[in-house]
Amino acid sequence: MSELNTDILIYGGTSSAIIAAVQAKRLGKSVIIVCPETRLGGLSSGGLGFTDSGNTSAIGGLSLEFYQRLYSYYGDESNWFWEKSTDFCNVGQGTTAIDHEWKAAWSFEPKAAKQIFENFINDHQITVCRDEWLDRENGVETADGQIKSITMHSGNRYEAQVFIDASYEGDLMAAAGVSYHIGREANSVYNEKWNGVQTGVLHHKHWFSHDVSPYQENEKLFPYVSSEDPGEYGEGDNKIQAYCFRMCMTNHSYNRIPFPKPDAYDPEKYALFLEAWKDRDDFFEKFDMIPNCKTDTNNHGPFSSDYIGKNWNYPDASHEERQAIIADHKRYQMGLLYFAQNDPRVPAYIHEGMQDWGLPRDEYTETDNWSPQLYIREARRMVGEQVMTEAEVMSEREVTKSIGMGSYALDSHNIQRYITADGFVQNEGDIGIHAPKAYGISYDCLVPKKDEIQNLLVPVCMSSSHIAFGSIRMEPVFMVLGHSAATAASLAIDNNQAVQDVDYDILRELLLKDGQVLSL
């Protein structure tokens, strides 16, 4: 047991947390990262290497520096282990993967990102306390509107002047008594269109494109189909969009490990997969290539890596319950890979194509070549001084006090798999609406209500409606917001004031000086 005191304490090991710590240190503040993770970087080092960048012109500051450090990494030919740099197909998601104009790499390997984050930590001599789990029941001491200290299950206690919750779950925020929301608000709450239950709305390609009965030959429901009423269109619920692991895979024979057969594997759990892919030919569409013959493989189609409906309890679950949910997701996804590669009933083009793929031998060597980071697309969302909504993201309402920008589509993955009124299987909740242009994100969405807590900033589980968060929740944006949160924390310390009272004009000047993009 020990006690540590610092200017700024950051809870979480995400990309946002690392960037916030670097900025705090560059501003001359003492900082400690306290996190449950042992591998730093969250999704950015955990498989999401095919960056959801949106408009890259909106990415600045330390966020852009992260991608530029990756560019330098791939500028070293010795880091091209399994292919030549000139052989890499330099095509990204609406942008180039290795961008020579911006000198930024928007596509990269997990191990490369891990190295960059560790370099950030080492270069700035940042103290990181890993494998530290917040005592969410009794570990947050507050008084007079301030967090005074936080205590871990280890017994270690940390004091700070300002705290930043940069976790994907918002555990510190919630334990401090800050208001938050889980699930979808009804469209009527913020006068939105794409937020609540979206029955009958079919975006992207992640839905059943032909009629499939929910019942098997034995008249039992297919696994992973719910008989519950999905709810009325536009109403709110407490359900959240599906999670998965962003899979790093390779087709390089010397670096490839066959997909392992998971414990308690049951091929009949994937019977609906056979029906879903019977008349489709786009199974491999989201095997997005990153350097060295690897992929960032994401969910695609009606039955894929998204474990629909199995994460609803995750945000408020205990540590032990979350570990069980994560393990269940891993079993499901590993079983899916093994099924697609080995079951003779799988459509021939999928079965044959999967023979070329496996796990990379040189990734996640500390966790049996499987990412330790589940894709927490959304958990708690703070209800703060201001709430970002569809109107701001769609540029229908002006954003004041911009401290960074987003630009990606309003994107939600499926939330439930149900039986339609016509008696067929369908997925619900997948939304993809393009934002017309890059938009600002208000500082007031990073701070709690002043009458709740006055020395906490929340750059990840920020104050946003479900569908607005669908655009904001991208790794480059989380890093942008981490940079801005640390700058605001430094100002609050310098002026001995609540984070809600930070002078925006001064904050804006500092952010622009550090290369943040606040408007286009």
Secondary structure, DSSP 8 states (H G I E B T S, - for coil): --EEEEEEEEE--BHHHHHHHHHHHHTT--EEEE-S-SSTBGGGTTT--B---S-GGG--HHHHHHHHHHHHHHHSGGG--SS-GGGS----SSS-SEETTTTEESB--HHHHHHHHHHHHHHTT-EEE-S--B-TTT-EEEETTEEEEEEBTTS-EEEEEEEEE--SS-HHHHHTT--EE-SB--HHHHT-SSSS--TT---TT-S-SS---SB-TTS-B-TT---S----TT--BS--------B--B--TTTEE-----TT--GGGGHHHHHHTTT---TTTTEEEETTTEEEE---SSSSS--TTS-TTTTT--HHHHHHHHHHHHHHHHHHHHHHHH-TTS-HHHHHHGGG-BEETTSSGGGTTS-S--------EE--SS-B-HHHHTTSS---SEEEEE-S-EEE---EEEE-TTS-EEEE--EEE--SS-EEEEGGGSS--TTT-SSEE-SSS-SB-HHHHHHH--HHHHHHHHHHHHHHHHHHHHTT--GGG--HHHHHHHHHHTT-----
